Amino acid sequence: MSNYQFNKDLEHGKIGEKWFHDFCIDKGIVCINVGKDNFLGIDSGIDFIVQYQDNTIAKFDVKFDSVMHRTGNMFIEMYQDTGKKGWYYNSKSTCYCYIDGYNGILWMYTKKALEEYINNHKTMLRSTTNQIDERMVTGLLINIGKFAGWCKENNHTLVKYVRMLDIEDIDEVL
């Protein structure tokens, strides 16, 4: 069961990365997958480096969530039971793409916006610990609707992109 779940998570991650790459290509954004690069990707939490049409550059960490459609929440990994800090603290990215895999929605926002939201709402956010494979992971649940509204009110860019799902996508996700 554990190996099955780990493999399923890896499959979903690859699907999410493909969806993000497709989004960038569709929008004319230069997008380089560095997720497996020993220097830029693996230890830094950077999956993609993108260059926008105005020549600005961003480093994206792509997260795929298969239960977000039921909860409306993003799970922000803070700590692992190994004593290691989670991706929230370790990622060297400047932006995140958090994907609702069931509905095919890509939510893109800056690391700065997420950090500011968490700092401003610390006492209101729910912490939860989940078992992922053989380890326990503690994180914060952030409601995407509330986060999106806060971003708009506080002049933070948040992009919501609804992907047109096709039969191949549905088969991959399920």
PyMOL commands that set and color helices and strands:
alter all, ss='L'
color gray80, all
select helices_A, chain A and resi 2-26+68-71+87-90+111-124+144-153+167-173
alter helices_A, ss='H'
color red, helices_A
select strands_A, chain A and resi 30-33+48-51+57-65+73-80+95-100+105-110+126-132+135-143+158-162
alter strands_A, ss='S'
color yellow, strands_A
deselect
rebuild
show_as cartoon
